[in-house]
Amino acid sequence: MTTIQDFPLSKQIGRVPSSTVPLNTEEQIRFEGLIEEVCMIDVHQHPFVLPESMDRFIDFLRTNRYSWGFEAVAHGGWSTVTTANVFGALQNAIEMSFVEYEDVVKEVSTMLADVQVQENVVPVTNADEIISAKQSGKVGFMPTLEHLPIGNRIDRLDQLHSLGVRLAGITYNRRNYIGDGMNERNPGGLSEFGIEVIQRMNDIGIAIDLSHASTPTVMDTIEFSKVPVVFSHNAAYSLRPTRRTRKDDELKACASKGGLVCITAVPNSLSDDPEQDIECVLDHYDYMVNLIGVDHVGIGTDTLIGDHVYFQHYMLGRSLDEMPAPYLNGLESPADGKNIVRGLISRGYSNTDVKKIVGSNALDFFRRVMA
């Protein structure tokens, strides 16, 4: 009989060697002051602890006994992280785009139950609660979804809202009832049902994430949404032309309506260097600030606790040959969060702009879209 003891979990801190962005004396003093002041928010994170060995990940999921990266998140300096819940639902899905609603709800509920018994972690659902958590010395966990597995049931949006979900992707990579994902062969825009979903999300205060949506679905959503939207974990196609990065016209359209663009840090998503590090992530911060302005840029690392490369290999079907780096040095997991502040300082950003990028912009976005 398989038990949870059969699956040793990944270390939350120091799983692999991960470097610290070097700073000179003046920069180090700035960093030490800023890290106490900033409200660091990751708008797309998976604070889910993977097993050390990923070759039996489905067996692990079927234990329904999961751990969350409370230690890693606190070590990384985060004030609040969104939780991008989806992993537990993979035990019953052949593709992440088609996870079952009940499985995702179960994972969110399990996570919130664990949050409730933590001494220094609290659930948060809006900007005021994030600020309150920071002021009380606690870390906020904001329930969010990688994408909406609601089928054709719009009432499920209200059910998710009642659980505390305040941000959700509307598609993953494939087509659903709402619209098309970015991997569809002949991508279209929002369906009529999708327009109703957008309007209901606006009305009840769930932020709309377009990270995995097709370009037509992105443009439709920006048009039909009454409030700003977010690309919670993307990067610039102009720097890294892949299926997962976004083109300038999409990014500008998002920003023009007051939206937010957050930069991913998934290993091998921004570089083909077998020894890639945080500098390739910082390149996209620079590009995005120059393209759409510093007021529209935020953090969306898409990191997790464990071997992200083997997760993509076993669960997303990616060949190891196309993923030359075993991890992204300097931003390997949520535990490396403070390195983003260090990296922005090293790139010459002012204290005001660092504060905006690492959290203030996200707070402003949340205030405008969340109930």
FENUR-V743788 format. One record per residue. N is the residue number from 1. RES is the residue in one small letter. PHI is phi in whole degrees, -180 to 180 (999 if undefined). Layout:
# FENUR-V743788
n: {N	N}
res: {RES	RES}
phi: {PHI	PHI}
This chain:
# FENUR-V743788
n: {1	2	3	4	5	6	7	8	9	10	11	12	13	14	15	16	17	18	19	20	21	22	23	24	25	26	27	28	29	30	31	32	33	34	35	36	37	38	39	40	41	42	43	44	45	46	47	48	49	50	51	52	53	54	55	56	57	58	59	60	61	62	63	64	65	66	67	68	69	70	71	72	73	74	75	76	77	78	79	80	81	82	83	84	85	86	87	88	89	90	91	92	93	94	95	96	97	98	99	100	101	102	103	104	105	106	107	108	109	110	111	112	113	114	115	116	117	118	119	120	121	122	123	124	125	126	127	128	129	130	131	132	133	134	135	136	137	138	139	140	141	142	143	144	145	146	147	148	149	150	151	152	153	154	155	156	157	158	159	160	161	162	163	164	165	166	167	168	169	170	171	172	173	174	175	176	177	178	179	180	181	182	183	184	185	186	187	188	189	190	191	192	193	194	195	196	197	198	199	200	201	202	203	204	205	206	207	208	209	210	211	212	213	214	215	216	217	218	219	220	221	222	223	224	225	226	227	228	229	230	231	232	233	234	235	236	237	238	239	240	241	242	243	244	245	246	247	248	249	250	251	252	253	254	255	256	257	258	259	260	261	262	263	264	265	266	267	268	269	270	271	272	273	274	275	276	277	278	279	280	281	282	283	284	285	286	287	288	289	290	291	292	293	294	295	296	297	298	299	300	301	302	303	304	305	306	307	308	309	310	311	312	313	314	315	316	317	318	319	320	321	322	323	324	325	326	327	328	329	330	331	332	333	334	335	336	337	338	339	340	341	342	343	344	345	346	347	348	349	350	351	352	353	354	355	356	357	358	359	360	361	362	363	364	365	366	367	368	369	370	371}
res: {m	t	t	i	q	d	f	p	l	s	k	q	i	g	r	v	p	s	s	t	v	p	l	n	t	e	e	q	i	r	f	e	g	l	i	e	e	v	c	m	i	d	v	h	q	h	p	f	v	l	p	e	s	m	d	r	f	i	d	f	l	r	t	n	r	y	s	w	g	f	e	a	v	a	h	g	g	w	s	t	v	t	t	a	n	v	f	g	a	l	q	n	a	i	e	m	s	f	v	e	y	e	d	v	v	k	e	v	s	t	m	l	a	d	v	q	v	q	e	n	v	v	p	v	t	n	a	d	e	i	i	s	a	k	q	s	g	k	v	g	f	m	p	t	l	e	h	l	p	i	g	n	r	i	d	r	l	d	q	l	h	s	l	g	v	r	l	a	g	i	t	y	n	r	r	n	y	i	g	d	g	m	n	e	r	n	p	g	g	l	s	e	f	g	i	e	v	i	q	r	m	n	d	i	g	i	a	i	d	l	s	h	a	s	t	p	t	v	m	d	t	i	e	f	s	k	v	p	v	v	f	s	h	n	a	a	y	s	l	r	p	t	r	r	t	r	k	d	d	e	l	k	a	c	a	s	k	g	g	l	v	c	i	t	a	v	p	n	s	l	s	d	d	p	e	q	d	i	e	c	v	l	d	h	y	d	y	m	v	n	l	i	g	v	d	h	v	g	i	g	t	d	t	l	i	g	d	h	v	y	f	q	h	y	m	l	g	r	s	l	d	e	m	p	a	p	y	l	n	g	l	e	s	p	a	d	g	k	n	i	v	r	g	l	i	s	r	g	y	s	n	t	d	v	k	k	i	v	g	s	n	a	l	d	f	f	r	r	v	m	a}
phi: {999	-79	-128	-62	-65	-77	-128	-57	-92	-66	-65	-79	-130	75	-59	-136	-65	-135	-77	-106	-61	-73	-132	-79	-60	-64	-65	-63	-63	-60	-60	-63	-73	-66	-65	-81	-88	-69	-105	-82	-129	-101	-81	-154	-138	-113	-78	-110	-91	-81	-69	-59	-103	-91	-71	-122	-63	-63	-61	-61	-60	-72	-73	55	-123	-113	-123	-115	-83	-59	-67	-64	-64	-64	-62	-76	85	-72	-81	-147	-126	-83	-113	39	-66	-172	-59	-60	-73	-71	-66	-120	-126	-89	-155	-59	-65	-120	-66	-89	-55	-61	-69	-68	-61	-62	-65	-60	-64	-62	-62	-64	-63	-69	-60	-61	-98	-84	-72	-121	-130	-136	-74	-131	-132	-162	-63	-62	-69	-64	-63	-62	-62	-62	-64	-93	76	-116	-98	-93	-112	-103	-64	-140	-122	-55	-162	-89	-93	-92	60	-110	-108	-69	-63	-67	-60	-68	-64	-65	-60	-65	-79	105	-70	-127	-154	-155	-69	-91	-141	-100	-83	-113	-72	-135	-66	-83	-175	-106	-83	-77	-103	-70	-68	-124	-69	-116	-100	-65	-80	-61	-61	-60	-62	-64	-63	-58	-65	-70	-61	-58	-66	-98	90	-105	-69	-99	-106	-108	-58	-110	-82	-66	-58	-60	-67	-59	-66	-62	-64	-60	-70	-86	-72	-84	-130	-62	-122	-134	-96	-82	-156	-137	-160	-89	-60	-61	-90	-141	-75	-135	-68	-97	-98	-112	-82	-57	-67	-67	-65	-66	-63	-61	-66	-63	-99	86	-79	-127	-121	-115	-95	-79	-142	-69	-58	73	-84	-119	-158	-105	-72	-67	-123	-66	-140	-61	-61	-70	-72	-62	-58	-75	-60	-59	-62	-67	-62	-68	-81	-119	99	-65	-74	-119	-119	-147	-101	-151	-63	64	-81	-144	-110	138	-83	-68	-65	-74	-62	-64	-67	-80	-103	-112	75	-82	-73	-64	-65	-92	-127	-68	-93	-72	-169	-100	-65	97	-149	-80	-157	-56	-64	-97	-55	-60	-64	-66	-61	-61	-64	-67	-61	-65	-86	93	-72	-72	-57	-61	-72	-61	-60	-62	-65	-83	-174	-63	-64	-65	-60	-61	-62	-60	-62	-84	-121	-100	-74}
